[in-house]
Amino acid sequence: MTTTVLRPPRTRRRDPRSHYPMWFYLPAAAVYGTLFVVPTVASFYFAFTRWSIAGSEFIGLENFVLFFQEPYLLRGLINTVVYGALTSGLKVVLGLLLGVYLTSQIIARSYLRSVVFFPVLVSTVGVGVTFSVLMDPAEGLINRVLEVLGVAGPGWLTDPSLALVSVALVDVWKGVGLATLIYIAGIVAIPQEYFEAARVDGATRVQNLRYVILPLLWPATSTVIILSLIGGLRSFDLIWTMTRGGPGFTSDVIASVIFKQYQAGFWGLSAAGNVVLFLLVSALMVPLYWGLSRREVER
């Protein structure tokens, strides 16, 4: 007499890295390819052509040569780097301070968080138009308030030495809420045991910030640096809305120089400028990202 051993049915092993069938990703891939990959490839192609609606003519590197001969390109390049460094630096510092303050035991904490984050939700063009009116040297509310206080208000957007800085401060006002939100999430995620140990050791608030919060917030800090710097280097809409790159060309950035070329009908030249901007951002951000990631691992 033979006995049969009942074995459980064999289950099909699945790759733990893939939780969904591949066709689940097709809609997102189609949208990404249509809105990003195809325009990017087309922009690289048109950068090597002289083109219009009627057709295109391949001219090699001529557009890039003309772009680098643009008389105000160097000023736009310097302004782009200054604008990106200024806005990202202020967002990191102010976002950290606001994040620490808004995670402490204060009255109306939730309301203050929403107030800080609200500018992020407002249209950038709307913010630019609003602050253009507020910063008007003659009729603007800011200079009128300064006049009441006995201070002569400057030409925020008409003074060549202040125009770019004024727009950068508006950019910080609008974007610091996102940096604050990232820092709040990072602080809330820190285990309370660290704070309790620091309290037992008699650490002051400054020591608590320096030795507990800052080291453990490095992932949040690196995220804020990357996001804010990319946004600053690519900034266009706020600058164009508030100054049009003026007065003169003193607040021009690379993106506004590219748009002016597009307005003048040099479409291939503006496409070459877009490629240069893409390569510039990549050349700055890829090493920075690797450096920040390596430091995060070392910590």
Secondary structure, DSSP 8 states (H G I E B T S, - for coil): ---------------TT--S-GGGGHHHHHHHIIIIIHHHHHHHHHTTEEEETTEEEE-TTHHHHHHHT-TTHHHHHHHHHHHHHHHHHHHHHHHHHHHHHTTSS-TTHHHHHHHHHHHHHS-HHHHHHHHHHHT-TTT-HHHHHHHHTT-----TTTSTTTHHHHHHHHHHHHHHHHHHHHHHHHHHTS-HHHHHHHHHTT--HHHHIIIIIHHHTHHHHHHHHHHHHHHHHT--HHHHHHTTT-STTTT--HHHHHHHHHHTT-HHHHHHHHHHHHHHHHHHHHHHHHHHHHHHHH-
